[in-house]
């Protein structure tokens, strides 16, 4: 904690020294003393004694320091810096501002000294002088603490400075380079292993540790330095500065640097991506042209028996299909459209709020996480504990899959060729899910780095690096298991897609549960209940044996074991999927039943009980979360029994509650809830939900990386942020769907039709008057996916 304050004070000194000279300081001396009340101040410190021996060139640096100012700002230094020696203090501050000391290049040191000397030159006070570049350069560096700084962890403190101003700096010797660096506790080896849970096991349950306090707070500082200085020069000089305070306690890591004239050259992988995108663009353009030309000019470019090939690629036709809200079957589960989209919205909103903790630079970074802040209200628990939103997708995906598969088995589609049916069961699923997913991975591993231009561009760089190293795990759908085989390189490409890996793994074994339900219903039901019991016992035992916290919200930043060994693994997420299979079986057996044969009062009681169960899963941890926040997020709250029960049963409770909603709404027992969930406006948005799921987190990281100034968090600002992210996500998802998702599905259909593996075509009169149930198949591809009709 002490070292963290040292660096904040160092920034405050720089701001106080020059702030009154060139601009209004963002943090005044009085505010600094309020923020740092526990600092050890030397009562004998005298500013006159400190400044009496300064040279004329150095004296302007301390012009505005009085006794109270100096005691508050400098009196904390307890390392090798001699606060009674003005030269020692001055050199410390100079090196913190720009690389001077340490093993750095001579060109960097020369330009840095030029910058410091110019900054202290009297000519600086002359308006329009040639030395004004030094003022702009200093002004572009982060100097001040945010006014409303709160140290309630996890307060991700990001003081960026101004990249735009820095990149405009230029003189005859160099240009401005804006760099962002962070501090990690310990040594260089600790930095290299920062993401490794095993190396951080000493921080289990967030015990306080001075060396790792920086990493916990997420302190990032922006500096404007000469363009001749490299990232290594900056890191080396900052390390020298820190060692003068508390040696070997914190290691600086430069996150990213930018200059105005920088370029990112295209490599072979980038060119390949451009070619792939270009091919799809040409296919869609040709398909659209062939489709709309007859409607505009009456001129047919291809024969009638070939037009369907091009219409499947046409933006015009596919957009019409996307916005078609007519139900194609009387037994379709229309309420799932609303559940899918609202669950997707829940995920996006939760991730948007999460960005305020770890990605967006804030003036009041600890506000949302403070125990008495807006993030700790009962109403906000739907965001803080929004993890059941993912379980909703497992449930509806399995429900639709079972509902359709049993329909196909009943209709005899598997009788003639069992082998073909089950081969296509897997092949079709993999191609449909992986096509657009691979496109997103390809972009993330290649062209996405061209967008790495903002003050926090390392957020983009980390995504690119992760996809370059682990793309294969995503395409094999094993990315949720990589913690077990590679703890030393904890990379996640498109990190939210751990869900897709689980879903695919569940899909692989789903015939073992679905087929017995169809062939031997009684045995299948008993076996299904047995699966539910197993899926409940396993996470309960793991939570008990490993003393796990209640949820991800309680695991803190360093304890990655809960995330890697519990939260994202299939044996701990199976409950909702099994419940979905059983629900799909029930709905299939009730396919001809329009209403539930139960008393209205009983229905009302069931609604009340299911509502309470669902609310308990989401809101039940409110008191525990407040206790956790009050402890500084350092204590393992709740008894072992409470945590075991919650980890073992809350997903089951949520699945049963949501399953009742689907059952009741599909059988006319949903009342106004059914009307809301079946609103036709949800249908197009639900069809885009898979693409929304794939792109939204990348978009959040990109937008966060571009923010060039600190902002003050408020709920109103959060609403603006969420709406902006949401609207852009929908737009990108539409483009992704039109250019890749739907064309890929169409090409797959053409391929299998050409080799005799496609579905048999219906006569024209049947296909127009009696819709094919393929819309259910496209729905069942994934809990968040729906293409076509």
C-alpha positions in Angstrom: 0.0 0.0 0.0 2.8 2.4 0.9 4.5 2.1 -2.5 1.2 2.8 -4.3 0.9 6.0 -2.3 4.5 6.9 -3.2 3.7 6.8 -6.9 0.5 8.8 -6.5 2.3 11.4 -4.5 5.0 11.6 -7.2 2.4 12.3 -9.8 0.8 14.8 -7.5 4.2 16.6 -7.0 4.6 17.0 -10.8 1.1 18.4 -11.1 1.5 20.7 -8.1 4.9 22.0 -9.3 3.8 22.9 -12.8 0.0 23.0 -12.6 -0.2 26.6 -11.4 2.3 27.6 -14.0 0.4 26.4 -17.1 -3.1 25.2 -16.2 -5.5 24.8 -13.3 -4.4 21.7 -11.4 -6.8 18.8 -11.2 -5.7 18.0 -7.6 -4.9 20.7 -5.1 -2.6 20.3 -2.1 -5.5 20.3 0.3 -7.2 17.5 -1.6 -4.0 15.5 -1.6 -3.7 15.8 2.2 -7.3 14.5 2.5 -6.7 11.6 0.2 -3.5 10.5 2.0 -4.1 11.1 5.7 -1.9 8.3 6.9 1.3 9.3 5.3 4.3 9.8 7.5 5.3 13.5 7.4 8.6 14.9 8.6 7.6 17.7 11.0 11.0 19.4 10.5 10.8 19.7 6.7 11.3 23.3 5.6 10.7 24.3 2.0 13.2 27.2 2.3 16.0 24.8 3.3 15.1 22.5 0.5 15.1 25.2 -2.2 17.9 27.5 -0.9 20.7 25.6 -2.8 18.9 25.1 -6.1 20.6 26.5 -9.2 18.8 29.2 -11.2 17.9 26.6 -13.9 16.3 24.2 -11.4 14.6 26.7 -9.1 11.4 27.1 -11.3 10.7 23.5 -10.6 9.8 24.2 -6.9 8.5 27.8 -7.3 5.1 26.9 -6.0 6.0 24.6 -3.1 5.3 26.0 0.3 5.8 24.2 3.6 2.5 22.5 3.8 2.6 21.6 0.2 6.0 20.1 0.5 5.3 18.2 3.6 2.2 16.6 2.2 3.9 15.7 -1.1 7.5 14.8 -0.4 7.5 13.8 3.2 6.6 10.2 2.4 9.8 9.1 0.8 11.5 6.5 2.9 13.8 4.8 0.3 17.2 5.9 -1.0 15.9 9.3 -2.0 17.3 11.9 0.5 14.6 14.4 1.0 17.0 16.8 2.6 19.0 16.9 -0.6 17.3 18.9 -3.3 19.3 17.4 -6.0 18.3 13.9 -5.0 14.6 14.9 -5.0 14.9 16.8 -8.2 16.6 13.9 -10.0 13.9 11.6 -8.7 11.2 13.7 -10.2 13.0 14.3 -13.5 13.5 10.6 -14.1 9.9 9.9 -13.2 8.8 12.4 -15.8 11.0 11.2 -18.7 13.7 8.6 -19.1 17.1 9.9 -17.9 18.7 7.4 -15.5 19.4 3.8 -16.0 20.7 1.7 -18.9 19.0 3.7 -21.7 20.1 4.8 -25.1 22.2 8.0 -25.3 19.8 9.5 -27.8 16.9 9.0 -25.5 18.8 10.5 -22.5 20.0 13.5 -24.6 16.5 14.3 -25.8 15.0 13.8 -22.3 17.5 16.2 -20.8 16.7 18.7 -23.6 13.0 18.3 -22.6 13.7 18.9 -18.9 16.0 21.8 -19.5 13.6 23.5 -21.9 10.8 22.9 -19.4 12.8 24.9 -16.8 13.8 27.6 -19.2 12.6 31.2 -18.4 11.7 31.5 -22.2 8.9 29.1 -21.5 6.9 32.1 -20.0 7.1 34.0 -23.3 3.9 33.5 -25.3 4.6 32.1 -28.8 8.2 31.1 -28.0 9.7 28.1 -29.8 10.0 26.3 -26.5 6.2 26.0 -26.0 6.5 22.4 -27.2 7.9 21.5 -23.8 4.8 22.9 -22.1 2.5 20.8 -24.4 4.6 17.8 -23.8 4.5 18.2 -20.1 0.8 18.9 -20.2 0.2 15.7 -22.1 1.7 13.5 -19.3 -0.5 12.3 -16.5 0.2 14.4 -13.4 -2.7 14.4 -11.1 -4.8 12.1 -9.0 -8.4 12.0 -10.0 -10.5 14.3 -7.8 -12.8 11.6 -6.5 -10.2 8.8 -6.2 -11.5 5.9 -4.1 -9.3 3.1 -3.1 -12.1 0.6 -2.7 -10.8 -2.4 -4.6 -10.9 -3.3 -7.4 -10.2 0.4 -8.2 -8.6 0.2 -11.6 -6.8 3.6 -11.5 -5.9 4.8 -14.9 -4.3 8.2 -15.3 -3.8 8.5 -19.1 -2.7 12.1 -19.8 -3.5 13.2 -23.3 -2.4 11.1 -26.2 -3.8 13.5 -28.8 -1.8 16.4 -27.3 1.4 14.3 -27.0 1.3 13.2 -30.6 1.2 16.8 -31.8 4.4 17.7 -30.0 7.4 18.2 -32.4 10.7 20.0 -32.5 13.8 19.7 -34.6 15.2 16.8 -32.7 12.2 14.5 -31.9 8.5 14.2 -31.7 6.2 13.3 -28.9 5.6 9.6 -28.0 2.7 8.7 -25.7 3.3 5.6 -23.5 1.1 3.9 -20.9 2.8 1.9 -18.2 1.6 -0.1 -15.3 3.1 -1.4 -12.1 3.1 -5.1 -11.1 4.3 -6.2 -7.7 7.6 -8.0 -7.4 10.3 -8.5 -10.0 10.4 -8.9 -13.8 9.7 -12.6 -13.4 6.5 -11.8 -11.5 5.4 -9.6 -14.4 6.0 -12.4 -16.9 3.9 -14.7 -14.8 1.3 -12.2 -13.8 -1.6 -14.2 -15.3 -0.5 -17.5 -13.8 -2.6 -18.6 -10.9 0.0 -21.0 -9.5 2.5 -18.1 -9.2 -0.1 -16.0 -7.4 -1.3 -18.7 -5.1 0.2 -16.8 -2.1 -2.6 -14.3 -2.8 -5.3 -16.9 -2.2 -8.5 -15.2 -1.0 -6.8 -11.8 -1.6 -4.6 -11.6 1.5 -2.9 -8.2 1.6 0.6 -8.3 0.1 2.7 -5.2 -0.5 4.5 -6.6 -3.6 1.3 -7.4 -5.4 -0.8 -4.4 -4.3 -0.1 -2.6 -7.6 -1.4 -5.5 -9.7 -4.6 -5.5 -7.5 -5.2 -1.8 -8.0 -4.4 -1.8 -11.7 -2.5 1.5 -11.6 -1.7 2.8 -15.1 0.1 6.1 -15.9 0.5 7.9 -19.2 3.7 9.7 -20.1 4.7 11.9 -23.0 8.3 11.2 -23.8 10.7 11.8 -26.7 10.1 9.6 -29.7 13.7 8.5 -29.5 13.0 6.6 -26.3 12.0 3.0 -26.6 9.6 1.1 -24.4 12.6 -0.6 -22.8 14.1 2.8 -22.0 11.0 3.9 -20.3 10.6 0.7 -18.3 14.2 0.8 -17.2 14.1 4.4 -16.0 10.9 3.9 -14.1 12.4 0.9 -12.4 15.3 3.0 -11.3 12.9 5.5 -9.9 10.9 2.9 -8.0 14.1 1.2 -6.6 15.0 4.6 -5.1 11.8 4.4 -3.0 11.2 0.7 -2.1 13.7 -1.6 -4.0 12.3 -4.8 -5.7 8.8 -4.0 -4.7 7.2 -3.0 -8.0 8.2 -3.7 -11.6 6.9 -1.3 -14.3 5.6 -2.7 -17.5 5.1 -0.5 -20.6 1.7 -1.5 -21.9 1.8 0.4 -25.2 3.4 3.4 -26.9 2.3 5.5 -29.9 3.7 8.2 -32.2 1.9 10.2 -34.8 3.7 8.7 -37.8 3.5 5.0 -36.7 2.2 2.4 -39.1 1.3 -1.2 -38.7 2.4 -3.1 -41.8 0.2 -5.8 -43.2 1.7 -9.3 -43.0 0.8 -12.5 -44.8 -2.0 -13.4 -42.3 -3.5 -9.9 -42.8 -3.5 -10.2 -46.5 -5.1 -13.7 -46.3 -7.8 -12.2 -44.2 -8.4 -9.4 -46.6 -8.7 -12.0 -49.5 -11.2 -14.1 -47.5 -13.3 -11.0 -46.7 -13.0 -9.9 -50.3 -14.3 -13.2 -51.6 -17.3 -13.1 -49.4 -17.9 -9.5 -50.3 -17.9 -10.4 -54.0 -20.2 -13.3 -53.5 -22.7 -11.2 -51.6 -22.5 -8.4 -54.1 -23.1 -10.7 -57.0 -25.9 -12.5 -55.2 -27.6 -9.2 -54.4 -27.2 -7.9 -58.0 -28.7 -11.0 -59.5 -31.5 -10.9 -57.0 -32.6 -7.3 -57.3 -31.9 -6.7 -61.0 -35.1 -8.5 -62.2 -37.2 -6.6 -59.7 -35.8 -3.2 -60.8 -35.4 -3.7 -64.5 -37.3 -6.9 -65.3 -34.2 -8.4 -66.8 -33.4 -11.9 -65.6 -29.6 -12.5 -65.3 -30.0 -16.3 -64.5 -32.6 -18.9 -65.1 -35.4 -19.5 -62.6 -34.0 -22.9 -61.5 -30.7 -21.2 -60.6 -32.0 -18.0 -58.9 -32.2 -19.7 -55.5 -28.4 -20.1 -55.5 -27.9 -16.3 -55.7 -30.8 -15.3 -53.5 -29.3 -17.2 -50.6 -26.3 -14.8 -50.8 -28.4 -11.6 -51.4 -28.5 -8.9 -48.7 -31.9 -7.9 -50.0 -33.5 -11.4 -49.6 -31.7 -12.2 -46.4 -32.6 -8.9 -44.8 -36.3 -9.6 -45.6 -35.9 -13.0 -44.0 -34.2 -11.5 -41.0 -37.1 -9.1 -40.4 -39.9 -11.6 -41.2 -41.8 -12.1 -38.0 -44.5 -14.4 -39.2 -44.7 -17.7 -37.2 -44.2 -20.6 -39.5 -45.6 -23.3 -37.2 -48.4 -23.5 -34.7 -46.2 -25.5 -32.3 -43.2 -23.1 -32.4 -41.9 -21.9 -29.1 -42.3 -18.2 -29.7 -41.5 -17.1 -26.2 -37.9 -18.2 -26.6 -37.2 -15.3 -29.0 -37.8 -12.9 -26.1 -35.9 -15.0 -23.6 -32.9 -15.2 -26.0 -32.7 -11.5 -26.8 -33.3 -10.4 -23.2 -30.7 -12.8 -21.9 -28.2 -11.5 -24.6 -29.0 -8.0 -23.5 -28.4 -9.0 -19.9 -24.9 -10.3 -20.8 -24.0 -7.1 -22.7 -25.2 -4.8 -19.9 -23.2 -6.8 -17.4 -20.0 -6.7 -19.5 -20.5 -2.9 -20.1 -20.6 -2.3 -16.3 -17.6 -4.6 -15.8 -15.7 -2.3 -18.2 -16.0 0.5 -15.7 -14.1 -1.5 -13.2 -11.2 -2.8 -15.4 -11.1 -0.9 -18.7 -12.5 2.6 -18.7 -10.4 5.3 -17.2 -12.4 6.9 -14.4 -12.0 9.9 -12.0 -13.8 7.9 -9.4 -12.7 4.3 -10.1 -13.7 2.8 -6.7 -17.3 4.2 -6.7 -19.0 1.3 -8.3 -17.2 -1.3 -6.2 -17.5 0.5 -2.8 -19.6 -1.3 -0.2 -21.9 1.8 0.0 -21.7 2.6 -3.7 -24.4 2.2 -6.5 -23.1 -1.3 -7.3 -24.1 -2.7 -4.0 -27.8 -1.9 -4.0 -30.3 -4.8 -4.1 -31.5 -3.7 -7.6 -28.0 -3.8 -9.0 -27.5 -7.4 -8.0 -29.0 -8.3 -11.4 -25.8 -6.9 -12.8 -23.3 -7.8 -10.1 -24.6 -11.4 -10.1 -25.7 -11.7 -13.7 -24.0 -15.1 -14.2 -27.3 -17.0 -14.6 -27.8 -15.2 -17.9 -25.4 -17.8 -19.4 -27.3 -20.6 -18.0 -30.4 -19.3 -19.8 -28.6 -20.1 -23.1 -27.7 -23.6 -22.0 -31.3 -24.2 -21.1 -33.0 -22.9 -24.2 -30.3 -24.4 -26.5 -30.9 -27.9 -25.1 -34.6 -27.4 -25.1 -34.8 -26.5 -28.8 -32.3 -29.2 -29.8 -34.3 -31.9 -28.0 -37.6 -30.6 -29.3 -36.5 -30.7 -32.9 -34.5 -34.0 -32.7 -37.4 -35.9 -31.2 -39.7 -34.4 -33.9 -37.3 -35.7 -36.6 -37.1 -39.1 -35.0 -40.9 -39.3 -34.8 -41.2 -38.4 -38.5 -38.9 -41.2 -39.5 -36.0 -39.1 -40.7 -33.6 -41.4 -39.0 -35.2 -44.7 -39.9 -33.8 -45.1 -43.4 -30.2 -44.2 -42.5 -29.4 -44.0 -38.9 -25.7 -43.6 -39.7 -26.3 -40.7 -42.1 -28.7 -39.0 -39.6 -26.3 -39.0 -36.7 -23.2 -38.1 -38.9 -25.1 -35.1 -40.2 -26.3 -34.3 -36.7 -22.7 -33.6 -35.8 -21.3 -32.2 -39.1 -24.1 -29.8 -39.6 -23.8 -28.5 -36.1 -20.1 -27.9 -36.3 -20.2 -26.1 -39.7 -23.2 -23.9 -38.7 -21.6 -22.8 -35.5 -18.0 -22.6 -36.6 -18.3 -20.6 -39.9 -19.0 -17.1 -38.6 -17.1 -18.0 -35.4 -14.0 -18.7 -37.4 -14.4 -15.4 -39.2 -14.4 -13.5 -35.9 -11.3 -15.4 -34.7 -9.5 -14.7 -38.0 -10.2 -11.0 -37.7 -9.2 -11.0 -34.0 -5.9 -12.6 -34.8 -5.0 -10.5 -37.8 -6.6 -7.2 -38.9 -7.8 -6.3 -35.5 -4.3 -5.1 -34.6 -4.6 -2.4 -37.2 -7.1 -0.8 -34.7 -4.5 -0.7 -31.9 -4.1 3.1 -31.9 -5.7 4.4 -28.6 -4.1 5.3 -25.3 -5.0 1.9 -23.9 -4.3 -0.1 -27.1 -2.8 -2.9 -25.1 -6.4 -4.1 -24.6 -6.6 -4.7 -28.3 -3.0 -6.1 -28.4 -3.9 -8.7 -25.7 -6.9 -9.9 -27.7 -4.8 -10.2 -30.9 -2.0 -12.1 -29.1 -4.5 -14.5 -27.4 -6.1 -15.4 -30.8 -2.7 -15.8 -32.5 -1.7 -18.3 -29.8 -4.8 -20.2 -29.0 -7.1 -20.0 -32.1 -6.9 -23.7 -32.6 -8.4 -24.4 -29.1 -11.4 -22.3 -30.1 -12.0 -24.1 -33.4 -11.7 -27.5 -31.5 -14.0 -26.2 -28.8 -11.7 -27.0 -26.0 -10.8 -23.4 -25.0 -12.7 -23.9 -21.8 -10.2 -26.5 -20.7 -6.9 -24.8 -21.5 -6.3 -23.8 -17.9 -5.5 -27.5 -17.2 -2.9 -28.0 -19.8 -1.3 -24.5 -20.0 -1.5 -22.6 -16.7 1.7 -20.7 -17.6 0.1 -19.1 -20.7 -3.4 -18.2 -19.6 -4.7 -16.8 -23.0 -8.3 -16.7 -24.1 -9.2 -15.9 -27.7 -12.6 -14.2 -27.9 -12.8 -14.9 -24.2 -16.6 -15.2 -23.8 -16.7 -18.2 -26.1 -15.8 -20.6 -23.3 -19.6 -20.9 -23.4 -19.5 -22.3 -27.0 -16.9 -24.9 -26.0 -19.2 -26.1 -23.2 -22.2 -26.1 -25.4 -20.4 -28.1 -28.1 -19.1 -30.6 -25.5 -22.7 -31.0 -24.2 -23.9 -31.5 -27.7 -21.5 -34.3 -28.4 -23.0 -36.4 -25.6 -26.6 -35.3 -26.1 -27.6 -38.3 -28.2 -26.8 -40.5 -25.1 -29.6 -38.7 -23.3 -32.0 -37.8 -26.2 -32.1 -41.2 -27.9 -33.2 -43.1 -24.8 -35.9 -40.5 -24.2 -37.3 -41.3 -27.6 -36.8 -45.0 -27.7 -37.4 -45.9 -24.0 -39.2 -42.9 -22.5 -39.5 -44.3 -18.9 -35.9 -45.4 -18.8 -34.8 -42.2 -20.5 -36.6 -40.0 -17.9 -35.0 -42.0 -15.0 -31.6 -41.7 -16.6 -32.2 -38.0 -17.2 -33.0 -37.4 -13.6 -29.8 -39.4 -12.7 -27.8 -37.0 -14.9 -29.3 -34.1 -13.0 -28.3 -35.6 -9.7 -24.7 -36.2 -11.0 -24.5 -32.7 -12.4 -25.5 -31.4 -9.0 -23.2 -33.5 -6.9 -20.1 -32.8 -8.9 -20.0 -29.0 -8.5 -21.1 -29.3 -4.9 -18.2 -31.7 -4.1 -15.7 -29.5 -5.9 -16.9 -26.4 -4.2 -16.6 -28.1 -0.8 -13.2 -29.7 -1.4 -11.7 -26.5 -2.8 -13.3 -24.1 -0.4 -14.5 -22.0 -3.4 -16.3 -18.6 -3.0 -19.9 -18.1 -3.9 -19.3 -17.0 -7.5 -17.0 -15.1 -9.8 -17.8 -11.8 -8.1 -16.2 -13.1 -4.9 -13.0 -14.6 -6.4 -11.1 -11.4 -6.7 -8.5 -10.6 -9.4 -5.8 -13.1 -8.7 -7.5 -16.3 -7.7 -8.0 -17.8 -11.1 -8.5 -21.3 -9.8 -12.3 -20.8 -9.4 -12.6 -19.5 -13.0 -10.4 -22.1 -14.6 -11.3 -25.1 -12.6 -15.0 -24.5 -11.8 -16.7 -21.6 -13.6 -16.0 -22.6 -17.2 -15.6 -26.3 -17.1 -18.4 -28.6 -18.5 -18.8 -30.8 -15.4 -19.8 -27.7 -13.4 -22.2 -26.2 -16.0 -24.1 -29.3 -17.1 -27.3 -28.8 -14.9 -29.1 -26.2 -17.2 -28.3 -28.3 -20.3 -29.8 -31.5 -18.8 -32.8 -29.6 -17.6 -33.2 -28.2 -21.1 -33.2 -31.7 -22.6 -35.8 -32.9 -20.1 -37.9 -29.8 -20.8 -37.6 -30.4 -24.6 -38.8 -33.9 -24.0 -41.8 -32.7 -22.0 -42.7 -30.1 -24.6 -42.4 -32.7 -27.4 -44.8 -35.0 -25.6 -47.2 -32.1 -25.1 -46.9 -31.0 -28.7 -50.6 -31.5 -29.4 -51.7 -29.9 -26.1 -52.5 -26.2 -26.3 -53.0 -25.5 -22.6 -51.8 -26.8 -19.2 -54.4 -28.9 -17.5 -53.9 -27.3 -14.1 -56.0 -25.1 -11.8 -55.6 -21.4 -12.1 -54.7 -21.0 -8.4 -52.2 -23.7 -8.6 -50.6 -22.0 -11.7 -50.4 -18.8 -9.7 -48.7 -20.6 -6.8 -46.2 -22.2 -9.1 -45.5 -18.8 -10.7 -44.8 -17.3 -7.2 -42.6 -20.2 -6.2 -40.6 -20.2 -9.4 -40.3 -16.4 -9.2 -38.9 -16.7 -5.7 -36.4 -19.5 -6.7 -35.2 -17.4 -9.7 -34.9 -14.3 -7.5 -32.9 -16.2 -4.9 -30.4 -17.3 -7.5 -29.8 -13.8 -8.6 -30.4 -11.6 -5.5 -29.6 -14.1 -2.7 -26.0 -13.0 -2.4 -26.7 -9.3 -1.7 -25.7 -9.4 2.0 -22.7 -11.5 1.4 -21.5 -9.2 -1.4 -21.7 -6.2 0.9 -19.7 -8.0 3.6 -17.2 -8.9 0.9 -16.9 -5.3 -0.2 -16.5 -4.1 3.4 -13.6 -6.4 3.9 -11.8 -4.8 1.0 -12.6 -7.9 -1.1 -10.0 -9.7 1.0 -12.1 -12.2 3.0 -13.8 -15.4 2.1 -17.3 -14.6 3.2 -20.0 -17.1 4.0 -19.7 -20.5 5.6 -18.4 -23.4 3.7 -21.9 -25.0 3.8 -23.5 -21.9 2.4 -21.0 -21.6 -0.5 -21.3 -25.3 -1.3 -25.1 -25.2 -1.4 -25.1 -22.1 -3.6 -22.5 -23.5 -6.1 -24.3 -26.8 -6.3 -27.9 -25.7 -6.6 -28.3 -22.1 -7.8 -28.0 -23.1 -11.5 -30.5 -25.9 -11.0 -32.9 -23.5 -9.3 -32.5 -21.0 -12.1 -33.0 -23.6 -14.8 -36.2 -25.0 -13.2 -37.6 -21.4 -12.8 -36.9 -20.5 -16.4 -38.1 -23.9 -17.6 -41.4 -23.2 -16.0 -41.6 -19.8 -17.8 -41.1 -21.5 -21.2 -43.5 -24.3 -20.4 -46.2 -22.0 -19.1 -45.8 -19.5 -21.9 -45.9 -22.2 -24.6 -49.1 -23.6 -23.1 -51.1 -20.4 -22.7 -50.5 -20.1 -19.0 -48.1 -17.1 -19.1 -50.5 -14.2 -19.1 -48.8 -10.9 -19.7 -45.4 -12.4 -19.4 -46.1 -14.5 -22.5 -47.3 -11.4 -24.3 -44.0 -9.7 -23.6 -41.8 -12.6 -24.5 -43.7 -13.3 -27.7 -43.6 -9.7 -28.9 -42.7 -10.0 -32.6 -40.1 -7.3 -32.4 -37.8 -9.7 -30.5 -37.6 -12.1 -33.5 -35.1 -10.2 -35.7 -33.0 -9.2 -32.7 -33.0 -12.8 -31.4 -31.7 -14.0 -34.9 -28.8 -11.6 -34.5 -28.0 -12.7 -30.9 -25.3 -15.2 -31.9 -23.3 -12.6 -33.8 -24.0 -10.1 -31.0 -22.5 -12.5 -28.6 -19.4 -13.0 -30.7 -18.6 -9.3 -31.2 -19.8 -7.3 -28.2 -16.8 -8.0 -25.9 -14.3 -7.1 -28.6 -16.2 -3.9 -29.3 -16.1 -3.0 -25.6 -12.4 -3.5 -25.4 -11.8 -1.5 -28.6 -14.0 1.5 -27.5 -12.3 1.4 -24.1 -8.9 1.5 -25.7 -9.8 4.7 -27.5 -10.9 6.8 -24.6 -8.4 9.7 -24.3 -9.4 11.2 -20.9 -10.7 10.2 -17.5 -14.4 10.4 -17.0 -16.6 10.4 -13.9 -18.8 7.4 -13.4 -22.5 7.8 -12.9 -25.5 5.7 -13.7 -26.6 8.2 -16.4 -23.2 7.8 -18.0 -23.5 4.1 -17.8 -26.8 4.2 -19.6 -25.2 6.3 -22.5 -22.3 3.8 -22.6 -24.6 0.8 -22.7 -26.8 2.3 -25.4 -23.8 3.1 -27.6 -22.2 -0.3 -27.2 -25.6 -2.0 -27.8 -26.5 -0.1 -31.0 -23.0 -0.5 -32.5 -23.1 -4.2 -31.5 -26.4 -4.7 -33.3 -25.1 -2.9 -36.4 -21.9 -5.0 -36.5 -24.0 -8.2 -35.9 -26.2 -7.3 -38.9 -23.2 -6.9 -41.1 -21.6 -10.0 -39.9 -24.8 -12.0 -40.4 -25.4 -10.6 -43.9 -21.8 -11.0 -45.1 -20.8 -14.2 -43.4 -23.2 -16.1 -41.2 -26.2 -16.5 -43.6 -24.0 -16.9 -46.8 -22.0 -19.6 -45.1 -25.1 -21.5 -44.0 -26.4 -21.2 -47.6 -23.2 -22.5 -49.1 -23.2 -25.4 -46.6 -26.8 -26.3 -47.8 -25.7 -26.1 -51.4 -22.7 -28.3 -50.8 -24.7 -31.1 -49.0 -27.5 -30.9 -51.6 -25.0 -31.4 -54.4 -23.6 -34.6 -52.8 -27.0 -35.9 -51.8 -26.8 -35.3 -48.1 -29.3 -32.4 -48.0 -32.9 -32.5 -46.9 -35.3 -33.7 -49.6 -37.1 -30.8 -51.3 -40.8 -30.3 -50.9 -43.2 -29.7 -53.7 -43.8 -26.0 -54.3 -47.4 -26.1 -53.1 -46.3 -27.7 -49.8 -43.4 -25.5 -49.2 -45.6 -22.4 -49.7 -48.6 -23.5 -47.6 -47.0 -25.8 -45.1 -43.8 -24.4 -43.7 -40.8 -26.6 -43.1 -39.7 -27.0 -39.5 -36.2 -26.0 -40.5 -36.7 -22.7 -38.5 -36.5 -24.9 -35.4 -33.4 -26.6 -36.6 -31.7 -23.2 -37.2 -32.9 -22.1 -33.7 -31.5 -25.2 -32.1 -28.0 -24.7 -33.5 -27.3 -22.8 -30.4 -29.0 -21.2 -27.5 -28.1 -17.8 -29.0 -28.4 -18.5 -32.7 -31.2 -18.3 -35.2 -30.9 -17.9 -38.9 -33.2 -17.9 -41.8 -37.0 -17.9 -41.8 
